Amino acid sequence: MSSHHFVREGQEPALFILNATDFAHAEGLLEWAPLVLVAEQALDDVLLWGIKVDVVLASAMDTEQLASRLMDQVPVKILSSGQNYADTALRYLSTIRHHAVSILADGLEDELRATVESMPYQLQVNVITADSKWSFIHSGTFKKWYQAQSRIGFSHPALADQLKGLKPVPSGFEVTDDQWISVHSTGSFWVQEFL
């Protein structure tokens, strides 16, 4: 990091590893040493990555046994969670007033989608899967520059009807020319960027 770039603690997006996908998906997100949260179901794989874990969300495991497994991660916080790890993680982040989180997950499953959409605190959430990055847009307004041939999708396909320069392709749309894509909606929605 060069001397003229400063990132204050809590300013970079947190990383929540719900499912231990490929380490390559996490590697770029770890560049600025974010707060790292890991769901119990992904913990064994994440520990093999050799990264520092800050918070573990555990449901059934004995806390003492878990703490002994995490001795080389100290200090580490263990949060008791039900089966909805995402709900616990997002509520914790809102409690500490974190502004953004990237979630590594196998997919944007219905439970994860519903959890993010129901959060009263407007945390900026990106869900990263093997082939996509999903961004939840609270404000109803999205604007981003895309290069030609980028592929995108929307949780409500009708949102694309208001846009020029998009060509329908299987499971989404292709940007036909280098351009700004702007979407305005009366409610929140998801934007999918194919990786």
N, C-alpha and C positions, 0 to 999 in steps of 0.2 A: 504494500500500500504506500503510495507516495505521500509525502508530508503535508500536502495541501488538501487531502481528503480526510475529513473527520466524520465519523458516524457515532452519534451518541448512543449510549446503551438504551435499548428499547425502541430505537428509531428504525432499525432494519426489521423486515418481516420475521416473525418467529417461524420455526420449522416444526410441524407436527407430523410425526411418522405414524400413521394409522396402520399401514401395511408396509412391510419392508420390501419395496420394489427393488429395482436395480440400483446399486449405489451411484451409478452415473447420474440418475435423476436427482439425487441429494447433493452430489458433489458441488455443483455450481451454486446451490442455495446456501452452502456452508461458508462461502468465501468471506463474509463479513462477521463470522462467529455469532450467529443468531442464538436466541434462546431455543433449545432443542427439547421438544416434548416427544415421548415415545409411548405408544400403547403397549401394554403387556404382551399382546399377541405378536408384536414385531420385535420385542426386546432382544431375544437371542440372536437374531440376524443382525440387528443394529450394533450390538456389542462386538460382533465379528468385524464390523467396519472400522473399529478403532477410533470412533469419534467421541467427543465429550457429550454426555447426556445430562440435561439439567433437571428434567421432570419426567417421572414415570407414572403412568396411569395404570393402576392395578385393580382388579376386581376380586379375584378369588384367592390370590396367593398370600401366604402368610407374610406380613410386613417384615418380620425379623429375617426370614429366609431371603426375601428379596433384597433387603439392606445388605446382607452378607455377600450376595452376588454382585452388588454394586459398590463394593469397597474402593475399587480403583476409580470410581466416578465421583467420589466425595468432593465437594458438597453436591448432593442430589436430593431433590424433593420427591416424595412418594405421595401421590394423591389417590385416595380411595375413589373408585369409579364403579358405576353399574356396568352393564354391557354396552352402553352408548358412550364410548370413549370420546367421541367428537364433542358431545354435549359438555362433558366435564372439561375437556381441553379449552373449548371456546369460552366457557364461563370463567375458567381460571384466567385466561388472557384478558377478558373484559374486566375482571376484578383488579388486575394489575395495570389496567389501562393501556394495554398493548394495542397498536393501531392496525396491524396486518399480520396475516399468517398464510404460509404455504403449507398445504396438506398433501402428503404423499399417500396415495390410496390406490387400490386395485381398480377402482372405477368410481364414477359419481352415482353411487347407489341411492335408492329412494330414501333410506334412513339418513344418510349423510346430507343429501340435498335438503330434506325437511328440517334437519337440525340447523343447518346454516341459515335457511330462510326464516326460521323462527327466532333467531337471536335478536333480542331487543337492542343490544349494543351494536352499532354499525361498524363492525370489524371488517376490514377489507380481506376477503377470503379468495384464495386461488387453490384449486384442487388439481394436482398434477398426477396423471396416470401414465401408463406406458406409451400412449399415443396422443394424448391431448392435455391441454391446460384449460381448465374451466375457471372463469372468473365470475363471481357473483356481483352484479351491479345493483347496489341499493338505491342509488339516486334516480334510476330510470334513464340516465344519460351516459352514453359510451362514445368515445371518440379516440381513434388510433390510426396511425399511418401503417398501411400494408403494402408490401411489394406485390407485383403481379404474380399470380399463381399460388398465393397464400390461400390456405383453406381454412374457413371459419364456419361456425354454426351458431345457432341461437336456441335457447330453450323453447321459445315460441317462434316457429318458422315464419309466422306472419310478420315478424319484425323486419325480416329481410325484404318484404314487399315494398317498403319505403325507400330502399336503397337502389341506386344505379351502379352498374359496374360489377354486379355479382352474377355468376353463372351457376345454376344448380348442378351439383355433382352428387354422387352417392354419399349420404350422411351429412350433407352440408352444402356449402357454396364455395366457389373459387373466385378470387378477386381477379378481374380481367386486366386491369391496368394498375400501375403504382398510383395509390390514392389514399386519401383520408376516408375512413368509414365512420360515419356518425349515426348513432341510433338513439332515438328519443322515445320513451314509453311512459305511460302514466303510472306504471308500477315497476318493481324490481324484475330482473331477469338474469339469465346466465348467458355468457358468451363462451364459445368453445373455439380454441385455436389448436389446430392439428400440428403435432410436432413432427 
